[in-house]
Amino acid sequence: GMRAEAPVIVDGEAVIGQFPLLKEGGEEFVYQSCTKAPAQPDYPPTLAGSFKFVPGTRRQPTGPPFDVLIPSIQLVVPSVVY
């Protein structure tokens, strides 16, 4: 079988260069990303980690930053796309 590659750590500010302002009942923020990670049937690439949120705004926070954990998901092309 194939051996797992060393993890690639991505750490930085912003989501694709943007700092979305999320409000209850407001417009959702959607983006897509891609990877050059090779797809191997026996060992598909995965994504896991966290996103950091700041209550209020970056310039005027209303509370301490907090992390939202992202569970490990496999990056696979689905057999059916709706």
Helices and strands as residue ranges (DSSP letters): E 46-53, E 66-74
